[in-house]
Amino acid sequence: MSDQNLADDWASALAESGNTPTTDIPEMGGTSSAELEQFSNSDNVQAPLTREERKKLDSILDIPVNITMEVGHAKISIRNLLQLNQGSVIELERLAGEPLDVLVNGTLIAHGEVVVVNDKFGIRLTDVISQVERIKKLR
């Protein structure tokens, strides 16, 4: 299946759920300078981005980041770790049905729920951490 067809399937699934994508899915995440300027202005930024600021921002938009969906975690001893085999169950600290954590480069940015489209797993974001909170976590 081509990237375009996969993107179209995800867009259809989002449309059915009532959620609309916030990035340009056919390009798999491409965001134009105009969209960034509009986004910046919508977040109560007083002045629009200058041409130089847009150019700087555009230069980092294609940097890859690692996105991780965390179901939960547990601490176990090395003794118990070595005893694990096929069929072993590790109890996590989360309750069934709780939202997953969405981390970008190890930083929590959102919570979501698992969805399946064309036999592939995805995640629907249900709660996105505010930009202010994300920036605070970086410091």
Salt bridges, closest charged atoms under 4 A:
GLU37 OE1 - ARG54 NH2 3.04
GLU52 OE2 - LYS56 NZ 3.41
GLU70 OE2 - HIS73 ND1 3.83
GLU93 OE2 - HIS73 ND1 3.62
GLU93 OE2 - ARG94 NE 3.68
ASP101 OD2 - ARG94 NH2 2.37
ASP101 OD1 - HIS111 ND1 2.97
GLU113 OE2 - ARG124 NH1 2.91
GLU133 OE2 - LYS136 NZ 3.67
